[in-house]
Amino acid sequence: MPIEFEFPATPELANKALRYLLWRRGGPLGPIAIILLPVVIAVMAADPAMRPVAYIAGGAAIMLFVIFLLAVAHHRKIRRRFFQSTTDHTVRVSIDDEGIAVKSAAGNSTLPWSIMGRIWAGKEVVLVFYHGWHYLAFPTASVPANTIEFISAKIQDGCSRRR
């Protein structure tokens, strides 16, 4: 019997999902590393022998920052397009033995268990990862009881079959 639920898509859900992903990946060391990186580069640049390494590290940091800004701009553009082009922002999710089906006014997607990698359940958002770091985000309050355990079991079963 499939597990079905629905929730209204909101811009805040995307922000919460991305914030949870970044916090879970970087933890408290992520922001500390971002703050300390310019200090380390400046100390390296003070030594003439380390200056070329500092230039390379500084260039790489700037490049990653620009890529991050472009990704954020792209994410905002896609989100804005979805909310401007659709009037019904309801997302319907169906989870069964075959996989996860997501339906919205923008389209339908069905993802089989064989491509699922992991699930992270936070206080406000649940992330189901597929094909590496691509993810589906659901508000925790909308997910029915035992759904997270069901998804975890299906992912574990799929991982054991792939080995």
Secondary structure, 3 states (H helix, E strand, C coil): CCEEEEEECCHHHHHHHHHHHHHHHHCCHHHHHHHHHHHHHHHHHHCCCCHHHHHHHHHHHHHHHHHHHHHHHHHHHHHHHHHHHCCCCEEEEEECCCEEEEEECCEEEEEEHHHEEEEEECCCEEEEEECCCEEEEEEHHHCCCCHHHHHHHHHHHHHHHHC
